[in-house]
Amino acid sequence: MTQSMRFFLSIVLATASLASASFMNSAGAATAEDLDTDSRQALQTLYKTHPFAETMSHNAKAILVFPKIIKAGLVFGGSYGEGVLFKGKTVEGYYNSVTGSWGLQAGAQSYGYVVFLMTDKAVSYVRETKGWEIGVGPTVVVVDEGISKNLSSSTLKDDAYAFIFDQQGLMAGVSIEGTKISLIKR
């Protein structure tokens, strides 16, 4: 690798790091009360865009809500956000969502996601692990338009169902596979 290529690569990585850091700082809520409010509003937004999600909430053992995830990257990237675990209307705990990635990527975006935990096993797993990596542990089905048309109360058989919503920004695609969810103190 030539010296000019190394210089260019170091500039790109530094720019990506600074962009990611500034976006990540804006993903955290100021207080527990702010996070509670933002999470309840995010649920209402989800219910308006995916009415079956509200029906699903009546059968869920708990609901994990991340109202705003910020994702940024330029070759290397990451995403971060904070959320709330609700059991009924009660706040059970606060969690963060962290993902790292590398590859052909450039840009920034924000989105929210909600995970409906349908079994006691899934709720226990989230509470008891030092960090739940989506794709390991309880089975999570990411609900898109195609899947949502085939869901009904009688077909809900998996441990958890995730809805990604309110995407904004200039970055292609959103995936929560490999995301690590960890308990935080608020």
ChimeraX commands (.cxc) that place a marker at each C-alpha (Angstrom):
marker #1 position 0.00,0.00,0.00 radius 0.5
marker #1 position 1.41,3.36,-0.96 radius 0.5
marker #1 position 1.86,6.17,1.52 radius 0.5
marker #1 position -0.85,8.28,-0.18 radius 0.5
marker #1 position -3.31,5.37,0.06 radius 0.5
marker #1 position -2.53,4.96,3.78 radius 0.5
marker #1 position -3.05,8.68,4.32 radius 0.5
marker #1 position -6.38,8.59,2.45 radius 0.5
marker #1 position -7.50,5.52,4.43 radius 0.5
marker #1 position -6.57,7.17,7.74 radius 0.5
marker #1 position -8.59,10.29,6.78 radius 0.5
marker #1 position -11.60,8.14,5.84 radius 0.5
marker #1 position -11.43,6.19,9.11 radius 0.5
marker #1 position -11.01,9.35,11.19 radius 0.5
marker #1 position -14.00,10.96,9.47 radius 0.5
marker #1 position -16.13,7.84,10.01 radius 0.5
marker #1 position -15.14,7.69,13.68 radius 0.5
marker #1 position -16.02,11.33,14.29 radius 0.5
marker #1 position -19.33,11.03,12.42 radius 0.5
marker #1 position -20.23,7.85,14.31 radius 0.5
marker #1 position -19.34,9.38,17.67 radius 0.5
marker #1 position -21.45,12.49,17.12 radius 0.5
marker #1 position -24.43,10.46,15.93 radius 0.5
marker #1 position -24.10,7.95,18.77 radius 0.5
marker #1 position -24.15,10.69,21.40 radius 0.5
marker #1 position -27.51,11.94,20.09 radius 0.5
marker #1 position -29.09,8.46,20.35 radius 0.5
marker #1 position -29.22,8.41,24.17 radius 0.5
marker #1 position -32.12,9.95,26.06 radius 0.5
marker #1 position -31.35,12.65,28.60 radius 0.5
marker #1 position -33.25,11.04,31.49 radius 0.5
marker #1 position -35.19,7.89,32.33 radius 0.5
marker #1 position -38.40,9.90,32.08 radius 0.5
marker #1 position -37.47,11.11,28.58 radius 0.5
marker #1 position -36.71,7.55,27.51 radius 0.5
marker #1 position -40.04,6.32,28.95 radius 0.5
marker #1 position -41.94,9.04,27.08 radius 0.5
marker #1 position -40.04,8.50,23.81 radius 0.5
marker #1 position -40.62,4.74,24.04 radius 0.5
marker #1 position -44.36,5.09,24.64 radius 0.5
marker #1 position -44.62,7.51,21.69 radius 0.5
marker #1 position -42.62,5.10,19.50 radius 0.5
marker #1 position -45.07,2.31,20.33 radius 0.5
marker #1 position -47.97,4.52,19.27 radius 0.5
marker #1 position -46.17,5.33,15.99 radius 0.5
marker #1 position -45.62,1.62,15.37 radius 0.5
marker #1 position -49.26,0.80,16.13 radius 0.5
marker #1 position -50.43,3.40,13.59 radius 0.5
marker #1 position -48.21,2.04,10.81 radius 0.5
marker #1 position -48.61,-1.68,11.71 radius 0.5
marker #1 position -52.01,-2.19,13.39 radius 0.5
marker #1 position -51.32,-5.89,14.01 radius 0.5
marker #1 position -48.43,-4.89,16.28 radius 0.5
marker #1 position -50.97,-3.51,18.76 radius 0.5
marker #1 position -52.90,-6.79,18.64 radius 0.5
marker #1 position -49.62,-8.65,19.19 radius 0.5
marker #1 position -48.88,-6.48,22.23 radius 0.5
marker #1 position -51.87,-7.97,24.05 radius 0.5
marker #1 position -50.28,-11.46,23.88 radius 0.5
marker #1 position -46.69,-10.37,24.54 radius 0.5
marker #1 position -45.10,-11.20,27.90 radius 0.5
marker #1 position -42.95,-8.05,27.59 radius 0.5
marker #1 position -42.08,-5.43,24.97 radius 0.5
marker #1 position -38.59,-4.07,24.35 radius 0.5
marker #1 position -38.77,-0.62,22.70 radius 0.5
marker #1 position -35.86,1.25,21.13 radius 0.5
marker #1 position -37.41,4.55,19.96 radius 0.5
marker #1 position -34.33,5.88,18.19 radius 0.5
marker #1 position -31.30,4.04,16.92 radius 0.5
marker #1 position -28.63,6.08,15.16 radius 0.5
marker #1 position -26.54,4.27,12.56 radius 0.5
marker #1 position -23.54,5.83,10.82 radius 0.5
marker #1 position -20.70,4.45,8.79 radius 0.5
marker #1 position -18.04,4.94,6.22 radius 0.5
marker #1 position -16.51,1.50,5.60 radius 0.5
marker #1 position -16.63,0.92,9.40 radius 0.5
marker #1 position -19.86,1.77,11.10 radius 0.5
marker #1 position -21.99,1.30,14.13 radius 0.5
marker #1 position -25.36,1.92,15.63 radius 0.5
marker #1 position -26.48,2.84,19.12 radius 0.5
marker #1 position -29.70,3.56,20.94 radius 0.5
marker #1 position -31.34,3.18,24.31 radius 0.5
marker #1 position -34.66,1.57,25.11 radius 0.5
marker #1 position -37.14,0.37,27.68 radius 0.5
marker #1 position -38.43,-3.08,28.61 radius 0.5
marker #1 position -42.14,-2.86,29.40 radius 0.5
marker #1 position -44.09,-5.57,31.17 radius 0.5
marker #1 position -47.63,-4.40,30.70 radius 0.5
marker #1 position -47.47,-0.67,31.34 radius 0.5
marker #1 position -44.67,-1.02,33.91 radius 0.5
marker #1 position -41.06,-0.20,33.09 radius 0.5
marker #1 position -38.99,-3.29,33.94 radius 0.5
marker #1 position -35.59,-1.95,32.92 radius 0.5
marker #1 position -33.46,0.08,30.54 radius 0.5
marker #1 position -31.32,-1.38,27.78 radius 0.5
marker #1 position -28.96,-0.26,25.06 radius 0.5
marker #1 position -28.69,-1.59,21.53 radius 0.5
marker #1 position -25.21,-1.67,19.95 radius 0.5
marker #1 position -24.10,-2.93,16.54 radius 0.5
marker #1 position -20.75,-2.75,14.81 radius 0.5
marker #1 position -20.22,-3.37,11.11 radius 0.5
marker #1 position -17.73,-3.08,8.31 radius 0.5
marker #1 position -17.93,-3.33,4.56 radius 0.5
marker #1 position -19.31,-1.30,1.70 radius 0.5
marker #1 position -21.29,1.36,3.54 radius 0.5
marker #1 position -21.49,5.11,3.72 radius 0.5
marker #1 position -24.03,7.41,5.30 radius 0.5
marker #1 position -26.18,7.83,8.37 radius 0.5
marker #1 position -29.72,7.02,9.33 radius 0.5
marker #1 position -32.04,6.70,12.28 radius 0.5
marker #1 position -34.79,4.20,12.95 radius 0.5
marker #1 position -36.69,2.63,15.80 radius 0.5
marker #1 position -37.41,-0.97,16.57 radius 0.5
marker #1 position -39.64,-2.90,18.92 radius 0.5
marker #1 position -39.24,-6.52,20.00 radius 0.5
marker #1 position -42.36,-8.28,21.26 radius 0.5
marker #1 position -41.22,-11.02,23.67 radius 0.5
marker #1 position -43.91,-13.67,23.39 radius 0.5
marker #1 position -42.63,-16.31,25.84 radius 0.5
marker #1 position -41.49,-16.32,29.45 radius 0.5
marker #1 position -38.30,-18.00,28.21 radius 0.5
marker #1 position -37.51,-14.99,25.98 radius 0.5
marker #1 position -38.18,-12.50,28.79 radius 0.5
marker #1 position -35.97,-14.47,31.19 radius 0.5
marker #1 position -33.20,-14.67,28.61 radius 0.5
marker #1 position -33.18,-10.88,28.11 radius 0.5
marker #1 position -33.19,-10.22,31.87 radius 0.5
marker #1 position -30.58,-12.81,32.84 radius 0.5
marker #1 position -27.94,-12.52,30.13 radius 0.5
marker #1 position -25.08,-10.05,30.34 radius 0.5
marker #1 position -25.94,-9.06,26.78 radius 0.5
marker #1 position -28.35,-10.62,24.32 radius 0.5
marker #1 position -27.01,-10.87,20.78 radius 0.5
marker #1 position -29.91,-11.07,18.34 radius 0.5
marker #1 position -29.46,-14.25,16.37 radius 0.5
marker #1 position -28.30,-16.15,19.48 radius 0.5
marker #1 position -30.81,-17.29,22.09 radius 0.5
marker #1 position -34.54,-16.80,21.58 radius 0.5
marker #1 position -35.80,-16.99,18.00 radius 0.5
marker #1 position -36.55,-13.51,16.65 radius 0.5
marker #1 position -38.65,-13.00,13.53 radius 0.5
marker #1 position -38.20,-9.60,11.88 radius 0.5
marker #1 position -41.65,-8.62,10.65 radius 0.5
marker #1 position -41.77,-6.95,7.25 radius 0.5
marker #1 position -44.77,-6.24,5.00 radius 0.5
marker #1 position -44.82,-9.78,3.59 radius 0.5
marker #1 position -44.67,-11.52,6.96 radius 0.5
marker #1 position -47.18,-9.18,8.61 radius 0.5
marker #1 position -49.86,-10.13,6.06 radius 0.5
marker #1 position -49.61,-13.77,7.17 radius 0.5
marker #1 position -49.55,-13.20,10.93 radius 0.5
marker #1 position -52.52,-13.75,13.17 radius 0.5
marker #1 position -52.95,-14.41,16.87 radius 0.5
marker #1 position -53.07,-18.14,16.15 radius 0.5
marker #1 position -49.87,-18.19,14.04 radius 0.5
marker #1 position -47.63,-16.51,16.63 radius 0.5
marker #1 position -45.36,-19.43,17.56 radius 0.5
marker #1 position -41.87,-17.89,17.86 radius 0.5
marker #1 position -40.17,-16.45,20.96 radius 0.5
marker #1 position -39.99,-12.86,19.72 radius 0.5
marker #1 position -41.12,-10.63,16.85 radius 0.5
marker #1 position -39.31,-7.41,15.87 radius 0.5
marker #1 position -40.66,-4.46,13.91 radius 0.5
marker #1 position -38.29,-1.88,12.42 radius 0.5
marker #1 position -39.96,1.46,11.72 radius 0.5
marker #1 position -39.55,5.19,11.18 radius 0.5
marker #1 position -36.43,4.94,9.02 radius 0.5
marker #1 position -34.84,8.25,8.05 radius 0.5
marker #1 position -31.53,9.07,6.45 radius 0.5
marker #1 position -29.18,8.17,3.65 radius 0.5
marker #1 position -28.06,4.59,4.22 radius 0.5
marker #1 position -29.37,1.47,2.54 radius 0.5
marker #1 position -31.09,-1.21,4.59 radius 0.5
marker #1 position -31.48,-1.93,8.26 radius 0.5
marker #1 position -30.72,-5.20,9.98 radius 0.5
marker #1 position -30.79,-6.01,13.67 radius 0.5
marker #1 position -28.98,-9.34,13.24 radius 0.5
marker #1 position -25.90,-9.32,15.45 radius 0.5
marker #1 position -27.17,-6.43,17.57 radius 0.5
marker #1 position -26.20,-6.71,21.23 radius 0.5
marker #1 position -28.80,-5.67,23.78 radius 0.5
marker #1 position -27.55,-5.04,27.32 radius 0.5
marker #1 position -29.06,-3.86,30.58 radius 0.5
marker #1 position -28.07,-0.32,31.58 radius 0.5
marker #1 position -28.64,1.73,34.70 radius 0.5
marker #1 position -30.84,4.80,34.42 radius 0.5
marker link #1:1,2 radius 0.2
marker link #1:2,3 radius 0.2
marker link #1:3,4 radius 0.2
marker link #1:4,5 radius 0.2
marker link #1:5,6 radius 0.2
marker link #1:6,7 radius 0.2
marker link #1:7,8 radius 0.2
marker link #1:8,9 radius 0.2
marker link #1:9,10 radius 0.2
marker link #1:10,11 radius 0.2
marker link #1:11,12 radius 0.2
marker link #1:12,13 radius 0.2
marker link #1:13,14 radius 0.2
marker link #1:14,15 radius 0.2
marker link #1:15,16 radius 0.2
marker link #1:16,17 radius 0.2
marker link #1:17,18 radius 0.2
marker link #1:18,19 radius 0.2
marker link #1:19,20 radius 0.2
marker link #1:20,21 radius 0.2
marker link #1:21,22 radius 0.2
marker link #1:22,23 radius 0.2
marker link #1:23,24 radius 0.2
marker link #1:24,25 radius 0.2
marker link #1:25,26 radius 0.2
marker link #1:26,27 radius 0.2
marker link #1:27,28 radius 0.2
marker link #1:28,29 radius 0.2
marker link #1:29,30 radius 0.2
marker link #1:30,31 radius 0.2
marker link #1:31,32 radius 0.2
marker link #1:32,33 radius 0.2
marker link #1:33,34 radius 0.2
marker link #1:34,35 radius 0.2
marker link #1:35,36 radius 0.2
marker link #1:36,37 radius 0.2
marker link #1:37,38 radius 0.2
marker link #1:38,39 radius 0.2
marker link #1:39,40 radius 0.2
marker link #1:40,41 radius 0.2
marker link #1:41,42 radius 0.2
marker link #1:42,43 radius 0.2
marker link #1:43,44 radius 0.2
marker link #1:44,45 radius 0.2
marker link #1:45,46 radius 0.2
marker link #1:46,47 radius 0.2
marker link #1:47,48 radius 0.2
marker link #1:48,49 radius 0.2
marker link #1:49,50 radius 0.2
marker link #1:50,51 radius 0.2
marker link #1:51,52 radius 0.2
marker link #1:52,53 radius 0.2
marker link #1:53,54 radius 0.2
marker link #1:54,55 radius 0.2
marker link #1:55,56 radius 0.2
marker link #1:56,57 radius 0.2
marker link #1:57,58 radius 0.2
marker link #1:58,59 radius 0.2
marker link #1:59,60 radius 0.2
marker link #1:60,61 radius 0.2
marker link #1:61,62 radius 0.2
marker link #1:62,63 radius 0.2
marker link #1:63,64 radius 0.2
marker link #1:64,65 radius 0.2
marker link #1:65,66 radius 0.2
marker link #1:66,67 radius 0.2
marker link #1:67,68 radius 0.2
marker link #1:68,69 radius 0.2
marker link #1:69,70 radius 0.2
marker link #1:70,71 radius 0.2
marker link #1:71,72 radius 0.2
marker link #1:72,73 radius 0.2
marker link #1:73,74 radius 0.2
marker link #1:74,75 radius 0.2
marker link #1:75,76 radius 0.2
marker link #1:76,77 radius 0.2
marker link #1:77,78 radius 0.2
marker link #1:78,79 radius 0.2
marker link #1:79,80 radius 0.2
marker link #1:80,81 radius 0.2
marker link #1:81,82 radius 0.2
marker link #1:82,83 radius 0.2
marker link #1:83,84 radius 0.2
marker link #1:84,85 radius 0.2
marker link #1:85,86 radius 0.2
marker link #1:86,87 radius 0.2
marker link #1:87,88 radius 0.2
marker link #1:88,89 radius 0.2
marker link #1:89,90 radius 0.2
marker link #1:90,91 radius 0.2
marker link #1:91,92 radius 0.2
marker link #1:92,93 radius 0.2
marker link #1:93,94 radius 0.2
marker link #1:94,95 radius 0.2
marker link #1:95,96 radius 0.2
marker link #1:96,97 radius 0.2
marker link #1:97,98 radius 0.2
marker link #1:98,99 radius 0.2
marker link #1:99,100 radius 0.2
marker link #1:100,101 radius 0.2
marker link #1:101,102 radius 0.2
marker link #1:102,103 radius 0.2
marker link #1:103,104 radius 0.2
marker link #1:104,105 radius 0.2
marker link #1:105,106 radius 0.2
marker link #1:106,107 radius 0.2
marker link #1:107,108 radius 0.2
marker link #1:108,109 radius 0.2
marker link #1:109,110 radius 0.2
marker link #1:110,111 radius 0.2
marker link #1:111,112 radius 0.2
marker link #1:112,113 radius 0.2
marker link #1:113,114 radius 0.2
marker link #1:114,115 radius 0.2
marker link #1:115,116 radius 0.2
marker link #1:116,117 radius 0.2
marker link #1:117,118 radius 0.2
marker link #1:118,119 radius 0.2
marker link #1:119,120 radius 0.2
marker link #1:120,121 radius 0.2
marker link #1:121,122 radius 0.2
marker link #1:122,123 radius 0.2
marker link #1:123,124 radius 0.2
marker link #1:124,125 radius 0.2
marker link #1:125,126 radius 0.2
marker link #1:126,127 radius 0.2
marker link #1:127,128 radius 0.2
marker link #1:128,129 radius 0.2
marker link #1:129,130 radius 0.2
marker link #1:130,131 radius 0.2
marker link #1:131,132 radius 0.2
marker link #1:132,133 radius 0.2
marker link #1:133,134 radius 0.2
marker link #1:134,135 radius 0.2
marker link #1:135,136 radius 0.2
marker link #1:136,137 radius 0.2
marker link #1:137,138 radius 0.2
marker link #1:138,139 radius 0.2
marker link #1:139,140 radius 0.2
marker link #1:140,141 radius 0.2
marker link #1:141,142 radius 0.2
marker link #1:142,143 radius 0.2
marker link #1:143,144 radius 0.2
marker link #1:144,145 radius 0.2
marker link #1:145,146 radius 0.2
marker link #1:146,147 radius 0.2
marker link #1:147,148 radius 0.2
marker link #1:148,149 radius 0.2
marker link #1:149,150 radius 0.2
marker link #1:150,151 radius 0.2
marker link #1:151,152 radius 0.2
marker link #1:152,153 radius 0.2
marker link #1:153,154 radius 0.2
marker link #1:154,155 radius 0.2
marker link #1:155,156 radius 0.2
marker link #1:156,157 radius 0.2
marker link #1:157,158 radius 0.2
marker link #1:158,159 radius 0.2
marker link #1:159,160 radius 0.2
marker link #1:160,161 radius 0.2
marker link #1:161,162 radius 0.2
marker link #1:162,163 radius 0.2
marker link #1:163,164 radius 0.2
marker link #1:164,165 radius 0.2
marker link #1:165,166 radius 0.2
marker link #1:166,167 radius 0.2
marker link #1:167,168 radius 0.2
marker link #1:168,169 radius 0.2
marker link #1:169,170 radius 0.2
marker link #1:170,171 radius 0.2
marker link #1:171,172 radius 0.2
marker link #1:172,173 radius 0.2
marker link #1:173,174 radius 0.2
marker link #1:174,175 radius 0.2
marker link #1:175,176 radius 0.2
marker link #1:176,177 radius 0.2
marker link #1:177,178 radius 0.2
marker link #1:178,179 radius 0.2
marker link #1:179,180 radius 0.2
marker link #1:180,181 radius 0.2
marker link #1:181,182 radius 0.2
marker link #1:182,183 radius 0.2
marker link #1:183,184 radius 0.2
marker link #1:184,185 radius 0.2
marker link #1:185,186 radius 0.2
view
